[in-house]
């Protein structure tokens, strides 16, 4: 049976790393196959929410990075973040 004590108290305030860590635990529990159908559905629903929240965090970080890019004249400018860049 999956532990719920690892779940962050306030997902909205959880860091990206905490969201991903919890999502990994949810995936492990689902992959283990030891859960009942009801538990699996609950874990899946939590996983979907965690994935969405983590995606939102990434989008917010991308917007902040874009806002911080400055053009050569010293003014603020946005530049798209290159996905897949190291």
GISUL-V394873 format. One record per run of one state. SS is the DSSP state (hx for helix, st for strand, lp for the rest). FROM is the first residue (numbers start at 1). TO is the last residue. Records with the same first field share a line. If there is no record, write none. Layout:
# GISUL-V394873
SS: FROM-TO / FROM-TO
This chain:
# GISUL-V394873
lp: 1-10 / 14-15 / 33-36 / 69-69 / 71-75 / 77-86
hx: 11-13 / 16-32 / 37-68
st: 70-70 / 76-76
